[in-house]
Amino acid sequence: MLVVKDVSLSFGNVPVLAQMQLQAQPGELCVLMGANGAGKSTLLRTIAGEYKHYHGSILLNGQELHHMPVDAQARQRAVLSQQLNLQMPFTVAEVAAMGRYAYRAAERLYDKEIITYALKLLQVYDLKDRSYPTLSGGQQQRVQMARVLAQLLEAPDLHAMDYTGKKMLLLDEPVTGMDILHQQLALQLAVQLSRQGVLVIAVLHDFQLAAAYAQHIFLLKNGHVYAQGPVDTVLSPPHIKHCFGVDVSVLHHSLCAYPLVVTNTAATLFSSSALQATNAY
Ligand SMILES: Nc1ncnc2c1ncn2[C@@H]1O[C@H](COP(=O)(O)OP(=O)(O)OP(=O)(O)O)[C@@H](O)[C@H]1O
C-alpha cells in the first residue's frame, strides 16, 4: 500500500505540491488526471524517489520512502517517465535489458527469457536488433513499456506470480504516441499487472481511456487532490469544468461499459479577450 500524507514540494519558492493526500493499493489501477501543470508528473517523480526535498510522509508498505536504500527502491518499482530522450544508439533489446540492471546476479538467471517475453508482449520483438533512436515515437514508447515490464517481472509469464506488497509501477502518460490498438494493449497490461498485485499508478490525459481502465481516479488541481474515487464519481461535468475549464457532457450508451465524456465548447474557447492578448505581440 502507498500512503502519501501531507506532501508538499516547492521548486525554489514556487509551491508545486500542496499538502497532497493519496492512498493507493495493489489490485486497483489508479489514474492521475488534471490540467497541464497540475502537478501529476511531479507527484509521480516524488513517489519514484526522484525528488527528495519534499515535506510530509510517503509510506510504501509501511516504510518511509526516505529511509529505503536506493537499490531496494529500484528493485521494487519501475518508472516510465514522460519525454524520455535516449539518443545513444542502443538496440531495442539493450533498452529492454536496462530494466534488469537493478537486480543482483542471483536474481538475473531468467533475464533473457523475461526480456524476450516483455518484447513479445509489447509487440516489438521483431524490432529487437533495431537502433532505438531510429524507431517511431509510438514504437519507442512500446519499447519503454517492455523495459518497465522486464524490470517488474520475476518470471517470463505475466500470470505466474503474485507481486502483492512487492512491486510498484509508475507510468507517466504511457500511451503517448501509441496507436489505438497499442493504447489498449498497454492499459490492459497495466490492469493485468494490478490484478497480479502490482501497485499501478498512471497519468492519463484521455478521459475515455481513464473511464475504461481506471478503478480509482485522482483529479489534481494546483498541486492537491481536488476529487478522488471511482470513475462515475470523479468524471462529472462540474469536476471537469472546475479542473480543466471545459464544459462537457457525460453520456451513457448501452454498448459501452463506461461513461463517455464529450466536450461541448470547442468554438467558445477562443474568447475575444484571449485574441486581444495575442494581438498585442
Ligand atoms: N524541475 C522543476 N523546476 C521548476 N519547476 C518545475 C519543475 N518540474 C515541474 N515544475 C513546475 O511544476 C508545475 C507542475 O509540473 P508537472 O510537470 O508536475 O505538471 P503536470 O500536471 O504533469 O503537467 P502536464 O500535464 O503538462 O504534464 C509546473 O508549473 C512546472 O512548471
The ligand as a Tripos MOL2 file, in Angstrom:
@<TRIPOS>MOLECULE
LIG
   31    33     1     0     0
SMALL
NO_CHARGES

@<TRIPOS>ATOM
      1 N1         12.2500   20.7710  -12.0270 N.pl3     1 LIG1
      2 C1         11.3710   21.7820  -11.9760 C.ar      1 LIG1
      3 N2         11.7770   23.0240  -11.6860 N.ar      1 LIG1
      4 C2         10.9040   24.0550  -11.6160 C.ar      1 LIG1
      5 N3          9.5790   23.9230  -11.8230 N.ar      1 LIG1
      6 C3          9.1160   22.7040  -12.1170 C.ar      1 LIG1
      7 C4          9.9810   21.5660  -12.2240 C.ar      1 LIG1
      8 N4          9.2340   20.4840  -12.5280 N.ar      1 LIG1
      9 C5          7.9610   20.9200  -12.6340 C.ar      1 LIG1
     10 N5          7.8890   22.2490  -12.3820 N.ar      1 LIG1
     11 C6          6.6670   23.0620  -12.3860 C.3       1 LIG1
     12 O1          5.7300   22.4120  -11.5490 O.3       1 LIG1
     13 C7          4.4180   22.5260  -12.0890 C.3       1 LIG1
     14 C8          3.8090   21.1460  -12.2220 C.3       1 LIG1
     15 O2          4.5090   20.4530  -13.2360 O.3       1 LIG1
     16 P1          4.1700   18.9440  -13.5990 P.3       1 LIG1
     17 O3          5.1280   18.5110  -14.6560 O.co2     1 LIG1
     18 O4          4.1080   18.1560  -12.3560 O.co2     1 LIG1
     19 O5          2.6930   19.1010  -14.2040 O.3       1 LIG1
     20 P2          1.7670   18.0250  -14.8750 P.3       1 LIG1
     21 O6          0.4760   18.0230  -14.1370 O.co2     1 LIG1
     22 O7          2.4620   16.7290  -15.0150 O.co2     1 LIG1
     23 O8          1.5390   18.7150  -16.3020 O.3       1 LIG1
     24 P3          1.4290   18.1200  -17.8040 P.3       1 LIG1
     25 O9          0.0090   17.6600  -17.9730 O.co2     1 LIG1
     26 O10         1.7000   19.3290  -18.6430 O.co2     1 LIG1
     27 O11         2.4420   17.0410  -17.9930 O.co2     1 LIG1
     28 C9          4.5570   23.2680  -13.4020 C.3       1 LIG1
     29 O12         4.2230   24.6260  -13.1970 O.3       1 LIG1
     30 C10         6.0150   23.1210  -13.7520 C.3       1 LIG1
     31 O13         6.4690   24.2210  -14.4900 O.3       1 LIG1
@<TRIPOS>BOND
     1     1     2 1
     2     2     3 ar
     3     2     7 ar
     4     3     4 ar
     5     4     5 ar
     6     5     6 ar
     7     6     7 ar
     8     6    10 ar
     9     7     8 ar
    10     8     9 ar
    11     9    10 ar
    12    10    11 1
    13    11    12 1
    14    11    30 1
    15    12    13 1
    16    13    14 1
    17    13    28 1
    18    14    15 1
    19    15    16 1
    20    16    17 2
    21    16    18 1
    22    16    19 1
    23    19    20 1
    24    20    21 2
    25    20    22 1
    26    20    23 1
    27    23    24 1
    28    24    25 2
    29    24    26 1
    30    24    27 1
    31    28    29 1
    32    28    30 1
    33    30    31 1
@<TRIPOS>SUBSTRUCTURE
     1 LIG1         1 GROUP 0 **** ****
